[in-house]
Amino acid sequence: MGQIIIKRSSEWYNKYRKINLYIDNIKVDSIVDGELKTYEIEDGSHILKAKIDWCGSNKLTIDTNASEVHVNLKANHKISFLFQIVGILTFISILLAQSKENNLAGNDLKYVAFVIIPLFVIVLYHLFIGRNKYLILQEIKPLEK
């Protein structure tokens, strides 16, 4: 029997959200922020995946032959940063809309559209194409002696 040891990084962005863990497309457990979990599995090749809401991770193929496999689970910080930028741009678009006394006619509309259209594209990307890039599973190789 082999072991999979999964360490979830502590992050403020997903701090209060559980991440579901799947081994060979079967849900085995959930993991919370900063937690370390160990699973006994049969020797051989297995596919590990993590999911949170509608988003997920890469599929990580692991090979256990009566040994331990260490895996790190974390959020994709590029996407987290992108969501922060989206929030800032939304705030700026609201300020632009309010700065002209709620007049969105003519040239003012192009400033709001300049912000809203990229936000819409970003949301569509993460809903359909990039939804399995939100989390990152990485196998941690042991140090050689």
C-alpha positions in Angstrom: 0.0 0.0 0.0 1.2 3.5 -0.8 0.4 6.8 0.7 -0.6 10.2 -0.7 0.1 13.1 1.6 -1.7 16.3 0.5 -0.8 19.6 2.0 -3.1 22.5 1.3 -1.4 25.9 1.4 -2.9 28.5 3.7 -4.3 31.3 1.7 -6.5 34.3 2.5 -8.4 34.1 -0.8 -10.0 30.7 -0.3 -9.6 30.6 3.5 -13.2 29.6 4.4 -13.8 27.3 1.4 -13.4 23.5 1.4 -11.6 21.9 -1.6 -12.9 18.5 -2.6 -10.3 15.8 -3.4 -10.8 13.1 -6.0 -8.6 10.0 -6.6 -9.4 8.2 -9.9 -12.6 10.3 -10.3 -14.0 9.3 -6.9 -14.5 11.9 -4.2 -12.5 10.8 -1.2 -12.6 13.8 1.1 -12.5 17.6 1.5 -9.6 19.6 2.8 -9.6 23.0 4.6 -7.2 25.9 4.6 -3.7 24.8 5.8 -4.6 21.2 6.4 -2.5 18.1 5.8 -4.2 14.8 4.9 -2.9 11.3 4.3 -4.6 8.6 2.3 -3.7 4.9 2.0 -4.1 3.7 -1.6 -3.3 0.7 -3.6 0.0 0.6 -5.4 0.0 1.7 -9.0 -0.8 4.8 -11.0 -3.6 7.1 -9.9 -5.1 10.4 -11.0 -5.5 13.1 -8.4 -7.8 16.1 -8.9 -9.2 18.9 -6.7 -12.4 20.9 -7.1 -13.8 24.0 -5.5 -17.2 25.2 -6.6 -17.3 25.0 -10.5 -13.5 25.4 -10.7 -10.8 22.7 -10.5 -7.2 21.8 -10.8 -4.9 20.1 -13.2 -5.1 16.3 -13.2 -2.0 15.0 -11.5 -0.9 11.4 -12.3 0.9 9.9 -9.3 2.6 6.6 -9.0 2.7 4.9 -5.6 4.8 1.8 -5.2 4.7 1.1 -1.4 6.0 4.6 -0.9 4.8 8.1 0.0 3.9 10.7 -2.5 3.8 14.3 -1.3 1.5 16.7 -3.1 1.0 20.5 -2.6 -2.4 22.0 -3.3 -2.7 25.8 -3.8 -4.7 28.4 -5.6 -3.4 29.8 -8.8 -2.1 33.2 -7.6 -2.2 34.7 -11.1 -6.0 34.2 -11.2 -6.4 35.5 -7.6 -4.5 38.6 -8.6 -6.7 38.9 -11.8 -9.8 38.8 -9.6 -8.4 41.7 -7.5 -7.8 43.7 -10.7 -11.3 43.0 -11.8 -12.6 44.4 -8.5 -10.5 47.5 -8.9 -11.6 48.1 -12.5 -15.3 47.6 -11.4 -14.8 50.2 -8.7 -13.2 52.6 -11.2 -16.1 52.1 -13.7 -18.6 52.9 -10.9 -16.6 56.1 -10.1 -16.6 57.1 -13.8 -20.3 56.5 -14.1 -21.0 58.6 -10.9 -18.6 61.4 -11.8 -20.7 62.7 -14.7 -23.9 62.9 -12.5 -25.2 59.5 -13.8 -25.0 60.7 -17.5 -23.8 57.7 -19.5 -24.7 59.2 -22.9 -22.1 59.9 -25.6 -18.4 59.8 -24.7 -19.0 58.7 -21.1 -20.4 55.4 -22.2 -17.2 54.4 -24.0 -15.2 54.7 -20.7 -17.6 52.3 -18.9 -17.7 49.9 -21.9 -13.9 50.0 -21.9 -14.0 48.5 -18.4 -17.1 46.3 -18.6 -16.3 44.4 -21.8 -12.9 43.2 -20.6 -14.5 42.2 -17.3 -17.1 40.2 -19.2 -14.4 38.4 -21.2 -12.5 37.6 -18.1 -15.6 36.1 -16.4 -16.4 34.0 -19.5 -12.8 32.7 -19.7 -12.9 31.5 -16.1 -16.4 30.0 -16.4 -15.6 27.9 -19.5 -11.9 27.7 -20.6 -9.9 28.4 -17.5 -12.0 26.8 -14.9 -9.6 23.9 -14.4 -6.7 26.2 -13.9 -7.9 27.8 -10.7 -6.2 25.3 -8.4 -2.7 23.8 -8.8 -1.7 20.3 -7.7 2.1 19.7 -7.6 4.0 16.6 -6.7 6.8 17.4 -4.3 9.9 15.3 -5.0 11.9 14.3 -1.9 15.4 15.6 -1.5 18.0 13.1 -2.6 20.6 12.2 0.0 
